[in-house]
């Protein structure tokens, strides 16, 4: 089996590539000229240099691929145009190329996000039949990309997964919180609730759903099946790094000021103007019972275990 993977040099994509190869897949990765290959160095991969928005760079290899895993996407950006180009135009360009070239395709997998649906406004975990109401521009562009993919469900076999917060080795976004807690400070917006998924469980779900006939044409939420409060999250990370931090209350009304400041900085971090829109809501939870029941998907890692393994990886690689 041959798989074409976008976003293979990133956090989730590199984990996916490693598991695909262990499962016996021949893997072709689309990489940008500016991408660091450190996460996939030493792997027996075929690399194709190009961009999701430029079909000419990958047109030829698609005809020999059985599976397409579209993992690439922009999670933080300076402008709305950048989000739209990467998340919507890139997805649409890849879809058109698949329709033209990939006659033997068995599955087109698209990695979306809970942000595409938005927060839970009533506190109950969201299910797949909830009407999407994204609040950030990132979420809006992921939802737009979802619609492009789903519109072709009668033309090609598609599957979409919407994970909540993903964490694990190589993740730089959660690293910020680990570092803050290690320094003795834990930012506390208010009592909130979250769903999480450890990266290895997410990858297992991606591959399992892509190989399953039952998942064809479907959208799934995926999580470890538990709901965590903001206190649970801080406690899990604190225990993982053996540090009891001081909780610093950050009232919601200061968030717009933090967002305005982030727009003036040169580099885009996970705490940016667009992400602030999401932080203003307190319930980011989803119900993953559909994928568990329909595909017998069983997550293995809870936040307590995953935070420890993540912290250990950060220490070993001198990130923490």
Residue, then its C-alpha position, 0 to 999 in steps of 0.5 A: x500500500x502506498x500513502x501520500x502524506x501532507x504535513x509529514x514534517x510537523x508534530x502530528x504528521x511525523x508521528x503518523x509517518x512513523x506508524x504508517x511505515x511500521x504498518x508496512x506502507x510505502x510513504x510519499x511525503x510532500x515537503x516544502x523547501x523551507x521545512x525542517x526534516x529533523x523529525x523524519x530523518x533516517x526514515x525510508x521515505x520518498x520526499x516530494x518538494x512542493x506545496x499543497x497549493x501547487x498541484x504540479x508539484x505532486x500531480x505525478x505521484x498521486x496516480x500511484x497512491x492508495x491513500x491520501x492523508x491530508x494533515x498539513x494545515x496552518x494553526x497560527x498565522x499573521x493574517x486571515x488570508x494566510x489561514x484561508x490560503x493554507x487551509x482552504x485553497x490548499x485542501x481544494x487544490x489537493x482534492x482536485x488533483x486527487x479527482x484527476x489523478x488518483x483513480x485507485x484511491x481507497x481513502x482521502x483522509x482529512x485532519x480537521x479540528x474541534x475548532x471547526x465546530x467551535x466551543x460547547x455553549x451549553x457545557x455538554x460535549x459536542x457530537x458530530x450532529x451539532x451545527x458548527x459555529x467556529x469562533x476563530x478564523x482558524x476554525x472557520x477555515x478548517x470548517x470551510x475545508x471540511x465542507x470542500x472535502x465532504x462535498x466529494x464524498x460521492x466522488x472519492x471515499x473520504x473520512x474526516x476526524x476532528x481532534x480536540x487539543x493534541x499533545x505529546x512528544x514534539x508538540x511545541x504548543x503545549x510546551x509553552x504551558x509546561x515551561x510556565x508551570x516549571x517556572x512556578x506560574x500557571x495561568x488560570x483563565x477561569x474554571x474551564x473544561x477540555x477534551x484531549x487526545x494523546x498524539x499516538x492515540x490520534x494517529x491510531x484513530x487516523x489509520x484505523x478510520x482510514x482502513x475501515x469501510x465503516x468510516x467511509x463518508x463519515x466525520x468523527x470526533x476523537x478524544x481520550x473519552x474523558x473531560x478535564x477541568x482547567x485544574x485537572x490540566x494544571x495538576x497533570x502537568x504539575x505532577x509530570x514535572x514535579x512542580x507545584x505552581x502558583x495559579x495566576x488568575x487572568x480575567x477574561x476581560x484582559x484577553x483582548x489586550x493580550x490579543x492586541x499585543x500579539x498582533x504587534x509582535x513579529x513572531x506568531x505563537x500559539x497565544x495569538x490574536x486568533x487563539x484569544x477568540x477561542x480562549x474567551x469560551x470555557x468549554x472545549x469538549x467533544x463526545x467521541x462515542x461515535x468512533x468508539x462504537x462504530x470503529x471499536x476505537x479504544x484510546x489508551x492514554x489519559x492526560x495523567x500518563x500522557x503529560x508524564x511521557x510528554x514531559x520525559x520527552x521534553x527533558x530528554x531532548x532538552x526542551x524543558 
